[in-house]
Every structure is written in structure tokens, then in C-alpha cells.
Amino acid sequence: MLRLLYEKPSYGYQLMEMLEEKSSGLHRLETGSIYTLLRRMEHRGLLKSEWKEAETRPDRRIYKVTKNGTEALKSGLQTIVKRKVLMDDLAKFYEKNFQSTGRR
């Protein structure tokens, strides 16, 4: 969610759609869940929000990543990169020792 909001400040329903699309349908949140998560993230200082008024539709609360949120995103991505190195090594081990030989 932080990554998506970092790329494009959004409102809750739009964020749900972006998350589902980005994850190829693997991650789908209920409406109530996404707003609970957004409020928690805002309370922790990772996001800030402001109301955007509209004439032809209901007003929307737009969420943006704060400086603290950017740091949390960066830290989380660094962890993922380190884990990816481990996963790549395990995948190579699997391919070498089990995939081509048929051993179980």
C-alpha cells in the first residue's frame, strides 16, 4: 500500500483497485479493512490525508505518504531485496539438485 500511495496519492477505493490489479488479483481487501489499515497507517505517521471536494460525486479523502512513510517503505524494500537474494539462491539449488534429476 505504501508503494502504491508513494507512486500516486489515492483514496481508499481506488487504492483497493490498484492493489488488486498490481497483485494480479492475489490481494483483495474488504472495504472496511482498507480504511482501517489507512487510519492505522495515518495514526503511525506513515500517511497523511486531506479531503478533496467534488461537485458531481461524494468528497474523497486522499492519502499521501509522509516522510516517515517513505523511510518505512525504503526500509521494507531493502529487506525484500535481501530476502530475494536468499530466494534466488534457494531456487538455483532446487533447479540444480531436484528439478533436472527428478530426485525428491
Jmol script that loads the backbone (N, CA, C; Angstrom):
load data "model"
ATOM      1  N   MET A   1       0.824  -1.189   0.000  1.00  0.00           N
ATOM      2  CA  MET A   1       0.000   0.000   0.000  1.00  0.00           C
ATOM      3  C   MET A   1       0.866   1.249   0.000  1.00  0.00           C
ATOM      4  N   LEU A   2       1.955   1.219   0.797  1.00  0.00           N
ATOM      5  CA  LEU A   2       2.842   2.387   0.822  1.00  0.00           C
ATOM      6  C   LEU A   2       3.417   2.658  -0.562  1.00  0.00           C
ATOM      7  N   ARG A   3       3.830   1.596  -1.238  1.00  0.00           N
ATOM      8  CA  ARG A   3       4.411   1.780  -2.568  1.00  0.00           C
ATOM      9  C   ARG A   3       3.403   2.419  -3.520  1.00  0.00           C
ATOM     10  N   LEU A   4       2.179   1.914  -3.508  1.00  0.00           N
ATOM     11  CA  LEU A   4       1.160   2.444  -4.406  1.00  0.00           C
ATOM     12  C   LEU A   4       0.853   3.902  -4.097  1.00  0.00           C
ATOM     13  N   LEU A   5       0.745   4.231  -2.806  1.00  0.00           N
ATOM     14  CA  LEU A   5       0.469   5.616  -2.426  1.00  0.00           C
ATOM     15  C   LEU A   5       1.673   6.518  -2.658  1.00  0.00           C
ATOM     16  N   TYR A   6       2.867   5.970  -2.590  1.00  0.00           N
ATOM     17  CA  TYR A   6       4.073   6.737  -2.899  1.00  0.00           C
ATOM     18  C   TYR A   6       4.061   7.132  -4.379  1.00  0.00           C
ATOM     19  N   GLU A   7       3.646   6.178  -5.214  1.00  0.00           N
ATOM     20  CA  GLU A   7       3.600   6.429  -6.659  1.00  0.00           C
ATOM     21  C   GLU A   7       2.457   7.370  -7.040  1.00  0.00           C
ATOM     22  N   LYS A   8       1.328   7.226  -6.320  1.00  0.00           N
ATOM     23  CA  LYS A   8       0.164   8.036  -6.684  1.00  0.00           C
ATOM     24  C   LYS A   8      -0.758   8.196  -5.474  1.00  0.00           C
ATOM     25  N   PRO A   9      -0.798   9.370  -4.871  1.00  0.00           N
ATOM     26  CA  PRO A   9      -1.753   9.594  -3.776  1.00  0.00           C
ATOM     27  C   PRO A   9      -3.166   9.236  -4.253  1.00  0.00           C
ATOM     28  N   SER A  10      -3.918   8.539  -3.399  1.00  0.00           N
ATOM     29  CA  SER A  10      -5.205   7.997  -3.822  1.00  0.00           C
ATOM     30  C   SER A  10      -6.189   7.973  -2.677  1.00  0.00           C
ATOM     31  N   TYR A  11      -7.424   7.666  -2.997  1.00  0.00           N
ATOM     32  CA  TYR A  11      -8.448   7.446  -1.991  1.00  0.00           C
ATOM     33  C   TYR A  11      -8.626   5.938  -1.821  1.00  0.00           C
ATOM     34  N   GLY A  12      -9.295   5.536  -0.764  1.00  0.00           N
ATOM     35  CA  GLY A  12      -9.372   4.138  -0.371  1.00  0.00           C
ATOM     36  C   GLY A  12      -9.836   3.180  -1.443  1.00  0.00           C
ATOM     37  N   TYR A  13     -10.960   3.462  -2.080  1.00  0.00           N
ATOM     38  CA  TYR A  13     -11.492   2.531  -3.078  1.00  0.00           C
ATOM     39  C   TYR A  13     -10.541   2.398  -4.265  1.00  0.00           C
ATOM     40  N   GLN A  14      -9.965   3.511  -4.699  1.00  0.00           N
ATOM     41  CA  GLN A  14      -9.013   3.470  -5.808  1.00  0.00           C
ATOM     42  C   GLN A  14      -7.795   2.642  -5.415  1.00  0.00           C
ATOM     43  N   LEU A  15      -7.344   2.784  -4.177  1.00  0.00           N
ATOM     44  CA  LEU A  15      -6.205   2.016  -3.687  1.00  0.00           C
ATOM     45  C   LEU A  15      -6.527   0.514  -3.697  1.00  0.00           C
ATOM     46  N   MET A  16      -7.742   0.152  -3.310  1.00  0.00           N
ATOM     47  CA  MET A  16      -8.148  -1.257  -3.359  1.00  0.00           C
ATOM     48  C   MET A  16      -8.042  -1.801  -4.776  1.00  0.00           C
ATOM     49  N   GLU A  17      -8.512  -1.040  -5.736  1.00  0.00           N
ATOM     50  CA  GLU A  17      -8.448  -1.475  -7.133  1.00  0.00           C
ATOM     51  C   GLU A  17      -7.005  -1.595  -7.613  1.00  0.00           C
ATOM     52  N   MET A  18      -6.171  -0.624  -7.249  1.00  0.00           N
ATOM     53  CA  MET A  18      -4.764  -0.656  -7.668  1.00  0.00           C
ATOM     54  C   MET A  18      -4.042  -1.853  -7.053  1.00  0.00           C
ATOM     55  N   LEU A  19      -4.322  -2.142  -5.787  1.00  0.00           N
ATOM     56  CA  LEU A  19      -3.691  -3.266  -5.107  1.00  0.00           C
ATOM     57  C   LEU A  19      -4.083  -4.587  -5.759  1.00  0.00           C
ATOM     58  N   GLU A  20      -5.343  -4.734  -6.064  1.00  0.00           N
ATOM     59  CA  GLU A  20      -5.800  -5.965  -6.712  1.00  0.00           C
ATOM     60  C   GLU A  20      -5.164  -6.110  -8.096  1.00  0.00           C
ATOM     61  N   GLU A  21      -5.112  -5.019  -8.846  1.00  0.00           N
ATOM     62  CA  GLU A  21      -4.518  -5.063 -10.185  1.00  0.00           C
ATOM     63  C   GLU A  21      -3.029  -5.372 -10.121  1.00  0.00           C
ATOM     64  N   LYS A  22      -2.298  -4.688  -9.226  1.00  0.00           N
ATOM     65  CA  LYS A  22      -0.847  -4.860  -9.117  1.00  0.00           C
ATOM     66  C   LYS A  22      -0.486  -6.278  -8.669  1.00  0.00           C
ATOM     67  N   SER A  23      -1.373  -6.903  -7.882  1.00  0.00           N
ATOM     68  CA  SER A  23      -1.093  -8.250  -7.376  1.00  0.00           C
ATOM     69  C   SER A  23      -1.734  -9.343  -8.237  1.00  0.00           C
ATOM     70  N   SER A  24      -2.223  -8.980  -9.405  1.00  0.00           N
ATOM     71  CA  SER A  24      -2.895  -9.926 -10.314  1.00  0.00           C
ATOM     72  C   SER A  24      -4.040 -10.650  -9.623  1.00  0.00           C
ATOM     73  N   GLY A  25      -4.741  -9.939  -8.751  1.00  0.00           N
ATOM     74  CA  GLY A  25      -5.898 -10.492  -8.081  1.00  0.00           C
ATOM     75  C   GLY A  25      -5.598 -11.305  -6.831  1.00  0.00           C
ATOM     76  N   LEU A  26      -4.335 -11.447  -6.463  1.00  0.00           N
ATOM     77  CA  LEU A  26      -3.979 -12.252  -5.293  1.00  0.00           C
ATOM     78  C   LEU A  26      -4.304 -11.565  -3.975  1.00  0.00           C
ATOM     79  N   HIS A  27      -4.292 -10.242  -3.960  1.00  0.00           N
ATOM     80  CA  HIS A  27      -4.562  -9.494  -2.740  1.00  0.00           C
ATOM     81  C   HIS A  27      -5.792  -8.620  -2.957  1.00  0.00           C
ATOM     82  N   ARG A  28      -6.849  -9.000  -2.272  1.00  0.00           N
ATOM     83  CA  ARG A  28      -8.096  -8.235  -2.350  1.00  0.00           C
ATOM     84  C   ARG A  28      -8.549  -7.962  -0.930  1.00  0.00           C
ATOM     85  N   LEU A  29      -8.677  -6.708  -0.598  1.00  0.00           N
ATOM     86  CA  LEU A  29      -9.098  -6.315   0.741  1.00  0.00           C
ATOM     87  C   LEU A  29     -10.562  -5.913   0.734  1.00  0.00           C
ATOM     88  N   GLU A  30     -11.219  -6.167   1.835  1.00  0.00           N
ATOM     89  CA  GLU A  30     -12.584  -5.700   2.008  1.00  0.00           C
ATOM     90  C   GLU A  30     -12.557  -4.195   2.250  1.00  0.00           C
ATOM     91  N   THR A  31     -13.627  -3.531   1.913  1.00  0.00           N
ATOM     92  CA  THR A  31     -13.701  -2.081   2.056  1.00  0.00           C
ATOM     93  C   THR A  31     -13.391  -1.639   3.480  1.00  0.00           C
ATOM     94  N   GLY A  32     -13.992  -2.275   4.457  1.00  0.00           N
ATOM     95  CA  GLY A  32     -13.747  -1.906   5.846  1.00  0.00           C
ATOM     96  C   GLY A  32     -12.302  -2.111   6.256  1.00  0.00           C
ATOM     97  N   SER A  33     -11.686  -3.159   5.749  1.00  0.00           N
ATOM     98  CA  SER A  33     -10.296  -3.462   6.097  1.00  0.00           C
ATOM     99  C   SER A  33      -9.339  -2.402   5.583  1.00  0.00           C
ATOM    100  N   ILE A  34      -9.543  -1.957   4.358  1.00  0.00           N
ATOM    101  CA  ILE A  34      -8.606  -0.984   3.784  1.00  0.00           C
ATOM    102  C   ILE A  34      -8.660   0.327   4.555  1.00  0.00           C
ATOM    103  N   TYR A  35      -9.853   0.746   4.947  1.00  0.00           N
ATOM    104  CA  TYR A  35      -9.959   2.014   5.671  1.00  0.00           C
ATOM    105  C   TYR A  35      -9.388   1.893   7.082  1.00  0.00           C
ATOM    106  N   THR A  36      -9.530   0.731   7.694  1.00  0.00           N
ATOM    107  CA  THR A  36      -8.904   0.504   9.000  1.00  0.00           C
ATOM    108  C   THR A  36      -7.386   0.579   8.874  1.00  0.00           C
ATOM    109  N   LEU A  37      -6.836  -0.063   7.854  1.00  0.00           N
ATOM    110  CA  LEU A  37      -5.384  -0.016   7.625  1.00  0.00           C
ATOM    111  C   LEU A  37      -4.906   1.402   7.337  1.00  0.00           C
ATOM    112  N   LEU A  38      -5.638   2.128   6.534  1.00  0.00           N
ATOM    113  CA  LEU A  38      -5.250   3.504   6.208  1.00  0.00           C
ATOM    114  C   LEU A  38      -5.252   4.382   7.458  1.00  0.00           C
ATOM    115  N   ARG A  39      -6.277   4.230   8.287  1.00  0.00           N
ATOM    116  CA  ARG A  39      -6.328   5.018   9.526  1.00  0.00           C
ATOM    117  C   ARG A  39      -5.176   4.670  10.459  1.00  0.00           C
ATOM    118  N   ARG A  40      -4.865   3.381  10.568  1.00  0.00           N
ATOM    119  CA  ARG A  40      -3.731   2.961  11.415  1.00  0.00           C
ATOM    120  C   ARG A  40      -2.423   3.521  10.894  1.00  0.00           C
ATOM    121  N   MET A  41      -2.230   3.462   9.591  1.00  0.00           N
ATOM    122  CA  MET A  41      -1.002   3.985   8.996  1.00  0.00           C
ATOM    123  C   MET A  41      -0.907   5.497   9.197  1.00  0.00           C
ATOM    124  N   GLU A  42      -2.035   6.166   9.099  1.00  0.00           N
ATOM    125  CA  GLU A  42      -2.047   7.611   9.318  1.00  0.00           C
ATOM    126  C   GLU A  42      -1.740   7.915  10.792  1.00  0.00           C
ATOM    127  N   HIS A  43      -2.319   7.140  11.690  1.00  0.00           N
ATOM    128  CA  HIS A  43      -2.068   7.333  13.126  1.00  0.00           C
ATOM    129  C   HIS A  43      -0.585   7.116  13.461  1.00  0.00           C
ATOM    130  N   ARG A  44       0.068   6.193  12.757  1.00  0.00           N
ATOM    131  CA  ARG A  44       1.503   5.917  12.978  1.00  0.00           C
ATOM    132  C   ARG A  44       2.405   6.941  12.279  1.00  0.00           C
ATOM    133  N   GLY A  45       1.813   7.858  11.549  1.00  0.00           N
ATOM    134  CA  GLY A  45       2.601   8.898  10.890  1.00  0.00           C
ATOM    135  C   GLY A  45       3.160   8.507   9.544  1.00  0.00           C
ATOM    136  N   LEU A  46       2.682   7.392   8.984  1.00  0.00           N
ATOM    137  CA  LEU A  46       3.176   6.937   7.683  1.00  0.00           C
ATOM    138  C   LEU A  46       2.438   7.605   6.529  1.00  0.00           C
ATOM    139  N   LEU A  47       1.222   8.041   6.802  1.00  0.00           N
ATOM    140  CA  LEU A  47       0.376   8.689   5.791  1.00  0.00           C
ATOM    141  C   LEU A  47      -0.218   9.962   6.363  1.00  0.00           C
ATOM    142  N   LYS A  48      -0.617  10.836   5.452  1.00  0.00           N
ATOM    143  CA  LYS A  48      -1.447  11.977   5.826  1.00  0.00           C
ATOM    144  C   LYS A  48      -2.592  12.000   4.823  1.00  0.00           C
ATOM    145  N   SER A  49      -3.691  12.610   5.220  1.00  0.00           N
ATOM    146  CA  SER A  49      -4.836  12.641   4.316  1.00  0.00           C
ATOM    147  C   SER A  49      -5.462  14.021   4.319  1.00  0.00           C
ATOM    148  N   GLU A  50      -6.166  14.285   3.258  1.00  0.00           N
ATOM    149  CA  GLU A  50      -6.934  15.531   3.162  1.00  0.00           C
ATOM    150  C   GLU A  50      -8.152  15.267   2.298  1.00  0.00           C
ATOM    151  N   TRP A  51      -9.207  15.996   2.589  1.00  0.00           N
ATOM    152  CA  TRP A  51     -10.443  15.848   1.840  1.00  0.00           C
ATOM    153  C   TRP A  51     -10.345  16.591   0.524  1.00  0.00           C
ATOM    154  N   LYS A  52     -10.798  15.958  -0.532  1.00  0.00           N
ATOM    155  CA  LYS A  52     -10.873  16.584  -1.850  1.00  0.00           C
ATOM    156  C   LYS A  52     -12.353  16.718  -2.190  1.00  0.00           C
ATOM    157  N   GLU A  53     -12.788  17.950  -2.314  1.00  0.00           N
ATOM    158  CA  GLU A  53     -14.195  18.212  -2.595  1.00  0.00           C
ATOM    159  C   GLU A  53     -14.488  18.054  -4.078  1.00  0.00           C
ATOM    160  N   ALA A  54     -15.719  17.630  -4.357  1.00  0.00           N
ATOM    161  CA  ALA A  54     -16.151  17.456  -5.741  1.00  0.00           C
ATOM    162  C   ALA A  54     -17.618  17.852  -5.851  1.00  0.00           C
ATOM    163  N   GLU A  55     -17.982  18.371  -6.998  1.00  0.00           N
ATOM    164  CA  GLU A  55     -19.363  18.795  -7.204  1.00  0.00           C
ATOM    165  C   GLU A  55     -20.260  17.653  -7.646  1.00  0.00           C
ATOM    166  N   THR A  56     -19.750  16.751  -8.465  1.00  0.00           N
ATOM    167  CA  THR A  56     -20.599  15.735  -9.083  1.00  0.00           C
ATOM    168  C   THR A  56     -20.534  14.368  -8.411  1.00  0.00           C
ATOM    169  N   ARG A  57     -19.734  14.220  -7.383  1.00  0.00           N
ATOM    170  CA  ARG A  57     -19.613  12.945  -6.673  1.00  0.00           C
ATOM    171  C   ARG A  57     -19.306  13.247  -5.211  1.00  0.00           C
ATOM    172  N   PRO A  58     -19.351  12.232  -4.364  1.00  0.00           N
ATOM    173  CA  PRO A  58     -19.024  12.482  -2.952  1.00  0.00           C
ATOM    174  C   PRO A  58     -17.569  12.943  -2.778  1.00  0.00           C
ATOM    175  N   ASP A  59     -17.324  13.721  -1.731  1.00  0.00           N
ATOM    176  CA  ASP A  59     -15.952  14.122  -1.413  1.00  0.00           C
ATOM    177  C   ASP A  59     -15.134  12.879  -1.097  1.00  0.00           C
ATOM    178  N   ARG A  60     -13.826  12.969  -1.340  1.00  0.00           N
ATOM    179  CA  ARG A  60     -12.941  11.821  -1.109  1.00  0.00           C
ATOM    180  C   ARG A  60     -11.773  12.240  -0.237  1.00  0.00           C
ATOM    181  N   ARG A  61     -11.357  11.310   0.619  1.00  0.00           N
ATOM    182  CA  ARG A  61     -10.170  11.527   1.445  1.00  0.00           C
ATOM    183  C   ARG A  61      -8.985  10.939   0.678  1.00  0.00           C
ATOM    184  N   ILE A  62      -8.051  11.802   0.315  1.00  0.00           N
ATOM    185  CA  ILE A  62      -6.872  11.396  -0.443  1.00  0.00           C
ATOM    186  C   ILE A  62      -5.724  11.155   0.530  1.00  0.00           C
ATOM    187  N   TYR A  63      -5.090   9.998   0.397  1.00  0.00           N
ATOM    188  CA  TYR A  63      -3.974   9.617   1.266  1.00  0.00           C
ATOM    189  C   TYR A  63      -2.652   9.800   0.530  1.00  0.00           C
ATOM    190  N   LYS A  64      -1.672  10.356   1.250  1.00  0.00           N
ATOM    191  CA  LYS A  64      -0.327  10.580   0.718  1.00  0.00           C
ATOM    192  C   LYS A  64       0.683  10.041   1.713  1.00  0.00           C
ATOM    193  N   VAL A  65       1.822   9.597   1.207  1.00  0.00           N
ATOM    194  CA  VAL A  65       2.887   9.072   2.054  1.00  0.00           C
ATOM    195  C   VAL A  65       3.665  10.243   2.661  1.00  0.00           C
ATOM    196  N   THR A  66       3.947  10.147   3.958  1.00  0.00           N
ATOM    197  CA  THR A  66       4.742  11.165   4.653  1.00  0.00           C
ATOM    198  C   THR A  66       6.225  10.821   4.545  1.00  0.00           C
ATOM    199  N   LYS A  67       7.060  11.675   5.099  1.00  0.00           N
ATOM    200  CA  LYS A  67       8.500  11.398   5.131  1.00  0.00           C
ATOM    201  C   LYS A  67       8.766  10.106   5.909  1.00  0.00           C
ATOM    202  N   ASN A  68       8.082   9.932   7.054  1.00  0.00           N
ATOM    203  CA  ASN A  68       8.230   8.695   7.822  1.00  0.00           C
ATOM    204  C   ASN A  68       7.752   7.483   7.022  1.00  0.00           C
ATOM    205  N   GLY A  69       6.703   7.663   6.268  1.00  0.00           N
ATOM    206  CA  GLY A  69       6.197   6.587   5.424  1.00  0.00           C
ATOM    207  C   GLY A  69       7.188   6.215   4.335  1.00  0.00           C
ATOM    208  N   THR A  70       7.842   7.224   3.772  1.00  0.00           N
ATOM    209  CA  THR A  70       8.857   6.965   2.751  1.00  0.00           C
ATOM    210  C   THR A  70      10.018   6.179   3.345  1.00  0.00           C
ATOM    211  N   GLU A  71      10.436   6.525   4.543  1.00  0.00           N
ATOM    212  CA  GLU A  71      11.520   5.795   5.210  1.00  0.00           C
ATOM    213  C   GLU A  71      11.113   4.357   5.510  1.00  0.00           C
ATOM    214  N   ALA A  72       9.865   4.149   5.945  1.00  0.00           N
ATOM    215  CA  ALA A  72       9.373   2.794   6.210  1.00  0.00           C
ATOM    216  C   ALA A  72       9.322   1.983   4.918  1.00  0.00           C
ATOM    217  N   LEU A  73       8.892   2.615   3.835  1.00  0.00           N
ATOM    218  CA  LEU A  73       8.855   1.950   2.535  1.00  0.00           C
ATOM    219  C   LEU A  73      10.260   1.550   2.105  1.00  0.00           C
ATOM    220  N   LYS A  74      11.195   2.465   2.220  1.00  0.00           N
ATOM    221  CA  LYS A  74      12.574   2.186   1.828  1.00  0.00           C
ATOM    222  C   LYS A  74      13.145   1.032   2.649  1.00  0.00           C
ATOM    223  N   SER A  75      12.930   1.056   3.949  1.00  0.00           N
ATOM    224  CA  SER A  75      13.430   0.006   4.827  1.00  0.00           C
ATOM    225  C   SER A  75      12.810  -1.352   4.477  1.00  0.00           C
ATOM    226  N   GLY A  76      11.517  -1.362   4.246  1.00  0.00           N
ATOM    227  CA  GLY A  76      10.844  -2.603   3.877  1.00  0.00           C
ATOM    228  C   GLY A  76      11.343  -3.155   2.556  1.00  0.00           C
ATOM    229  N   LEU A  77      11.579  -2.280   1.595  1.00  0.00           N
ATOM    230  CA  LEU A  77      12.088  -2.721   0.296  1.00  0.00           C
ATOM    231  C   LEU A  77      13.514  -3.246   0.401  1.00  0.00           C
ATOM    232  N   GLN A  78      14.332  -2.637   1.255  1.00  0.00           N
ATOM    233  CA  GLN A  78      15.686  -3.149   1.477  1.00  0.00           C
ATOM    234  C   GLN A  78      15.641  -4.572   2.019  1.00  0.00           C
ATOM    235  N   THR A  79      14.720  -4.837   2.929  1.00  0.00           N
ATOM    236  CA  THR A  79      14.552  -6.178   3.483  1.00  0.00           C
ATOM    237  C   THR A  79      14.130  -7.156   2.394  1.00  0.00           C
ATOM    238  N   ILE A  80      13.218  -6.734   1.529  1.00  0.00           N
ATOM    239  CA  ILE A  80      12.762  -7.602   0.435  1.00  0.00           C
ATOM    240  C   ILE A  80      13.909  -7.931  -0.510  1.00  0.00           C
ATOM    241  N   VAL A  81      14.745  -6.948  -0.823  1.00  0.00           N
ATOM    242  CA  VAL A  81      15.882  -7.182  -1.718  1.00  0.00           C
ATOM    243  C   VAL A  81      16.827  -8.216  -1.104  1.00  0.00           C
ATOM    244  N   LYS A  82      17.078  -8.100   0.204  1.00  0.00           N
ATOM    245  CA  LYS A  82      17.948  -9.084   0.873  1.00  0.00           C
ATOM    246  C   LYS A  82      17.320 -10.477   0.841  1.00  0.00           C
ATOM    247  N   ARG A  83      16.021 -10.562   1.063  1.00  0.00           N
ATOM    248  CA  ARG A  83      15.342 -11.854   1.032  1.00  0.00           C
ATOM    249  C   ARG A  83      15.328 -12.440  -0.375  1.00  0.00           C
ATOM    250  N   LYS A  84      15.257 -11.576  -1.377  1.00  0.00           N
ATOM    251  CA  LYS A  84      15.255 -12.043  -2.763  1.00  0.00           C
ATOM    252  C   LYS A  84      16.562 -12.754  -3.089  1.00  0.00           C
ATOM    253  N   VAL A  85      17.677 -12.249  -2.572  1.00  0.00           N
ATOM    254  CA  VAL A  85      18.967 -12.896  -2.799  1.00  0.00           C
ATOM    255  C   VAL A  85      18.916 -14.327  -2.251  1.00  0.00           C
ATOM    256  N   LEU A  86      18.374 -14.490  -1.057  1.00  0.00           N
ATOM    257  CA  LEU A  86      18.235 -15.820  -0.459  1.00  0.00           C
ATOM    258  C   LEU A  86      17.303 -16.688  -1.297  1.00  0.00           C
ATOM    259  N   MET A  87      16.167 -16.161  -1.715  1.00  0.00           N
ATOM    260  CA  MET A  87      15.217 -16.930  -2.516  1.00  0.00           C
ATOM    261  C   MET A  87      15.834 -17.351  -3.855  1.00  0.00           C
ATOM    262  N   ASP A  88      16.572 -16.455  -4.491  1.00  0.00           N
ATOM    263  CA  ASP A  88      17.236 -16.788  -5.753  1.00  0.00           C
ATOM    264  C   ASP A  88      18.226 -17.931  -5.552  1.00  0.00           C
ATOM    265  N   ASP A  89      18.981 -17.896  -4.451  1.00  0.00           N
ATOM    266  CA  ASP A  89      19.941 -18.956  -4.151  1.00  0.00           C
ATOM    267  C   ASP A  89      19.216 -20.286  -3.931  1.00  0.00           C
ATOM    268  N   LEU A  90      18.118 -20.261  -3.189  1.00  0.00           N
ATOM    269  CA  LEU A  90      17.352 -21.481  -2.955  1.00  0.00           C
ATOM    270  C   LEU A  90      16.745 -22.019  -4.254  1.00  0.00           C
ATOM    271  N   ALA A  91      16.282 -21.140  -5.120  1.00  0.00           N
ATOM    272  CA  ALA A  91      15.721 -21.563  -6.401  1.00  0.00           C
ATOM    273  C   ALA A  91      16.795 -22.227  -7.266  1.00  0.00           C
ATOM    274  N   LYS A  92      17.991 -21.668  -7.291  1.00  0.00           N
ATOM    275  CA  LYS A  92      19.101 -22.278  -8.047  1.00  0.00           C
ATOM    276  C   LYS A  92      19.448 -23.651  -7.481  1.00  0.00           C
ATOM    277  N   PHE A  93      19.477 -23.763  -6.162  1.00  0.00           N
ATOM    278  CA  PHE A  93      19.752 -25.045  -5.514  1.00  0.00           C
ATOM    279  C   PHE A  93      18.704 -26.073  -5.918  1.00  0.00           C
ATOM    280  N   TYR A  94      17.442 -25.664  -5.882  1.00  0.00           N
ATOM    281  CA  TYR A  94      16.348 -26.555  -6.275  1.00  0.00           C
ATOM    282  C   TYR A  94      16.509 -27.007  -7.723  1.00  0.00           C
ATOM    283  N   GLU A  95      16.735 -26.058  -8.611  1.00  0.00           N
ATOM    284  CA  GLU A  95      16.881 -26.393 -10.030  1.00  0.00           C
ATOM    285  C   GLU A  95      18.038 -27.348 -10.253  1.00  0.00           C
ATOM    286  N   LYS A  96      19.148 -27.118  -9.602  1.00  0.00           N
ATOM    287  CA  LYS A  96      20.345 -27.941  -9.770  1.00  0.00           C
ATOM    288  C   LYS A  96      20.153 -29.344  -9.198  1.00  0.00           C
ATOM    289  N   ASN A  97      19.537 -29.430  -8.041  1.00  0.00           N
ATOM    290  CA  ASN A  97      19.505 -30.708  -7.340  1.00  0.00           C
ATOM    291  C   ASN A  97      18.214 -31.512  -7.477  1.00  0.00           C
ATOM    292  N   PHE A  98      17.128 -30.890  -7.850  1.00  0.00           N
ATOM    293  CA  PHE A  98      15.867 -31.607  -7.852  1.00  0.00           C
ATOM    294  C   PHE A  98      15.092 -31.513  -9.158  1.00  0.00           C
ATOM    295  N   GLN A  99      15.119 -30.377  -9.807  1.00  0.00           N
ATOM    296  CA  GLN A  99      14.277 -30.204 -10.975  1.00  0.00           C
ATOM    297  C   GLN A  99      14.743 -31.059 -12.153  1.00  0.00           C
ATOM    298  N   SER A 100      16.016 -31.043 -12.476  1.00  0.00           N
ATOM    299  CA  SER A 100      16.507 -31.741 -13.649  1.00  0.00           C
ATOM    300  C   SER A 100      16.763 -33.226 -13.394  1.00  0.00           C
ATOM    301  N   THR A 101      16.977 -33.628 -12.139  1.00  0.00           N
ATOM    302  CA  THR A 101      17.325 -35.010 -11.862  1.00  0.00           C
ATOM    303  C   THR A 101      16.124 -35.856 -11.505  1.00  0.00           C
ATOM    304  N   GLY A 102      15.041 -35.235 -11.145  1.00  0.00           N
ATOM    305  CA  GLY A 102      13.856 -35.980 -10.756  1.00  0.00           C
ATOM    306  C   GLY A 102      13.944 -36.529  -9.341  1.00  0.00           C
ATOM    307  N   ARG A 103      14.995 -36.177  -8.588  1.00  0.00           N
ATOM    308  CA  ARG A 103      15.128 -36.615  -7.191  1.00  0.00           C
ATOM    309  C   ARG A 103      14.087 -35.893  -6.339  1.00  0.00           C
ATOM    310  N   ARG A 104      13.671 -36.537  -5.297  1.00  0.00           N
ATOM    311  CA  ARG A 104      12.685 -35.916  -4.405  1.00  0.00           C
ATOM    312  C   ARG A 104      13.252 -35.752  -3.056  1.00  0.00           C
TER     313      ARG A 104
END
end "model"
wireframe off; spacefill off
backbone 0.3
color backbone group
